[in-house]
Each structure stands twice: as structure tokens, then as C-alpha cells.
Amino acid sequence: MSETLLVHVPDLGQGVSFYQALGLALEELLPEKEALLAPGEGPLLLLRPGAGGVERGPQRPRPEGRGFARLRLEEGRLVFLVEDLAHERLRLAKYGLAFLEAGAHLLLFDPGENPILVREG
């Protein structure tokens, strides 16, 4: 069983698209109920419709497929670890994801207004 983070988003389709752009692989989709996404490393991400928020979720078996992102939970925020922040700036812009530059990391918000940090690590 793997640690799972539960993230609430108002629109499941938008949430899935957003997190796929950040490098997670969609593993399971139950339309209008939930979506399970997997990073290369770190906890699984379970999206459910509802008001924004991040919390620990139910334990789930780790799927065989995986994305390329590395994901962590730090101080109640999702953190994506990347090897090259300059490259990630270009990649996020390519996908049309708006972000703020804040020192050594990027700050963006998912469709549920949950804050996400992207930093080298």
C-alpha cells in the first residue's frame, strides 16, 4: 500500500489535465467520482470533486504505471521536485499553466486553488 494524498478540485477533468501537465500519470478514473494519479516518486494523488483542499487520503495499492514527476507534501502544500527549474518554467508555459516566480521556486494553483510549489530537489 502507498501513501495517498487527497486533493479536492471543483472539476475532475480540469484537475486531471492540470496534474498530467505537471508530470503525473492517470492510473484510474471514475467519472464524476475520483481520479488516481501516480508520480515517478512520492505519494499517489487522489482527486475528488469538491471545494479545494489537500489532506491525507486512503491507502491504495501502487499502480504499475507511473508519471515522471516527483511529488511531496510539505507543510500542507504539494511540492513538485524538478531537476532544472529553468526547463520547468518553459514546460509549464508550453502547457499554458500560469505561475509566479518566488525565489528558488515557482508557485502555481490547481483548479481547486490549492497552492503548489515547484522547486529543484
BAZATI-533902 format. One record per residue (C-alpha): residue in three letters; x, y, z. Coordinates in steps of 0.02 Angstrom, whole numbers, m for minus. Layout:
BEGIN
pt marza->ALA&px->X&py->Y&pz->Z
...
//
This chain:
BEGIN
pt marza->MET&px->0&py->0&pz->0
pt marza->SER&px->57&py->176&pz->m40
pt marza->GLU&px->29&py->341&pz->45
pt marza->THR&px->m109&py->438&pz->m43
pt marza->LEU&px->m144&py->623&pz->m42
pt marza->LEU&px->m323&py->676&pz->m69
pt marza->VAL&px->m346&py->839&pz->m166
pt marza->HIS&px->m516&py->917&pz->m194
pt marza->VAL&px->m547&py->1004&pz->m360
pt marza->PRO&px->m711&py->1078&pz->m424
pt marza->ASP&px->m696&py->996&pz->m595
pt marza->LEU&px->m618&py->823&pz->m606
pt marza->GLY&px->m574&py->838&pz->m791
pt marza->GLN&px->m483&py->1004&pz->m765
pt marza->GLY&px->m393&py->933&pz->m613
pt marza->VAL&px->m334&py->779&pz->m708
pt marza->SER&px->m272&py->884&pz->m854
pt marza->PHE&px->m180&py->1002&pz->m736
pt marza->TYR&px->m90&py->865&pz->m641
pt marza->GLN&px->m48&py->770&pz->m800
pt marza->ALA&px->36&py->930&pz->m863
pt marza->LEU&px->140&py->927&pz->m703
pt marza->GLY&px->200&py->752&pz->m744
pt marza->LEU&px->82&py->633&pz->m655
pt marza->ALA&px->11&py->482&pz->m746
pt marza->LEU&px->m176&py->449&pz->m740
pt marza->GLU&px->m199&py->273&pz->m672
pt marza->GLU&px->m384&py->262&pz->m635
pt marza->LEU&px->m535&py->370&pz->m674
pt marza->LEU&px->m709&py->350&pz->m604
pt marza->PRO&px->m802&py->491&pz->m694
pt marza->GLU&px->m877&py->621&pz->m577
pt marza->LYS&px->m812&py->525&pz->m425
pt marza->GLU&px->m621&py->518&pz->m419
pt marza->ALA&px->m459&py->502&pz->m515
pt marza->LEU&px->m298&py->420&pz->m458
pt marza->LEU&px->m134&py->490&pz->m524
pt marza->ALA&px->42&py->424&pz->m494
pt marza->PRO&px->208&py->516&pz->m493
pt marza->GLY&px->378&py->441&pz->m528
pt marza->GLU&px->413&py->455&pz->m341
pt marza->GLY&px->310&py->501&pz->m191
pt marza->PRO&px->130&py->479&pz->m137
pt marza->LEU&px->m13&py->441&pz->m253
pt marza->LEU&px->m132&py->584&pz->m289
pt marza->LEU&px->m318&py->553&pz->m274
pt marza->LEU&px->m429&py->690&pz->m347
pt marza->ARG&px->m609&py->708&pz->m294
pt marza->PRO&px->m737&py->842&pz->m337
pt marza->GLY&px->m768&py->971&pz->m203
pt marza->ALA&px->m702&py->1130&pz->m125
pt marza->GLY&px->m513&py->1147&pz->m132
pt marza->GLY&px->m404&py->1065&pz->m1
pt marza->VAL&px->m266&py->938&pz->25
pt marza->GLU&px->m267&py->801&pz->156
pt marza->ARG&px->m202&py->626&pz->182
pt marza->GLY&px->m308&py->500&pz->90
pt marza->PRO&px->m345&py->315&pz->98
pt marza->GLN&px->m203&py->193&pz->70
pt marza->ARG&px->m204&py->124&pz->m107
pt marza->PRO&px->m102&py->m9&pz->m195
pt marza->ARG&px->34&py->68&pz->m302
pt marza->PRO&px->m9&py->51&pz->m487
pt marza->GLU&px->117&py->m17&pz->m612
pt marza->GLY&px->118&py->138&pz->m723
pt marza->ARG&px->199&py->298&pz->m664
pt marza->GLY&px->223&py->478&pz->m718
pt marza->PHE&px->389&py->567&pz->m719
pt marza->ALA&px->355&py->693&pz->m580
pt marza->ARG&px->422&py->681&pz->m403
pt marza->LEU&px->292&py->734&pz->m275
pt marza->ARG&px->296&py->776&pz->m89
pt marza->LEU&px->184&py->851&pz->42
pt marza->GLU&px->270&py->988&pz->142
pt marza->GLU&px->180&py->1097&pz->269
pt marza->GLY&px->11&py->1054&pz->194
pt marza->ARG&px->63&py->1101&pz->16
pt marza->LEU&px->102&py->993&pz->m133
pt marza->VAL&px->282&py->1010&pz->m190
pt marza->PHE&px->345&py->950&pz->m358
pt marza->LEU&px->532&py->920&pz->m364
pt marza->VAL&px->619&py->951&pz->m530
pt marza->GLU&px->798&py->937&pz->m589
pt marza->ASP&px->803&py->1101&pz->m685
pt marza->LEU&px->691&py->1246&pz->m636
pt marza->ALA&px->728&py->1344&pz->m795
pt marza->HIS&px->672&py->1196&pz->m901
pt marza->GLU&px->515&py->1179&pz->m794
pt marza->ARG&px->471&py->1363&pz->m823
pt marza->LEU&px->472&py->1330&pz->m1010
pt marza->ARG&px->374&py->1168&pz->m993
pt marza->LEU&px->238&py->1248&pz->m885
pt marza->ALA&px->224&py->1394&pz->m1007
pt marza->LYS&px->207&py->1270&pz->m1152
pt marza->TYR&px->56&py->1192&pz->m1064
pt marza->GLY&px->m16&py->1365&pz->m1027
pt marza->LEU&px->m3&py->1347&pz->m838
pt marza->ALA&px->14&py->1515&pz->m752
pt marza->PHE&px->141&py->1527&pz->m612
pt marza->LEU&px->227&py->1655&pz->m503
pt marza->GLU&px->415&py->1657&pz->m480
pt marza->ALA&px->461&py->1664&pz->m297
pt marza->GLY&px->647&py->1650&pz->m269
pt marza->ALA&px->707&py->1471&pz->m290
pt marza->HIS&px->534&py->1401&pz->m331
pt marza->LEU&px->380&py->1426&pz->m436
pt marza->LEU&px->208&py->1446&pz->m360
pt marza->LEU&px->51&py->1395&pz->m452
pt marza->PHE&px->m126&py->1349&pz->m408
pt marza->ASP&px->m226&py->1198&pz->m466
pt marza->PRO&px->m408&py->1214&pz->m524
pt marza->GLY&px->m464&py->1200&pz->m341
pt marza->GLU&px->m350&py->1346&pz->m293
pt marza->ASN&px->m234&py->1229&pz->m197
pt marza->PRO&px->m57&py->1304&pz->m191
pt marza->ILE&px->82&py->1203&pz->m271
pt marza->LEU&px->268&py->1236&pz->m261
pt marza->VAL&px->388&py->1180&pz->m397
pt marza->ARG&px->570&py->1180&pz->m345
pt marza->GLU&px->734&py->1095&pz->m380
pt marza->GLY&px->768&py->946&pz->m271
//
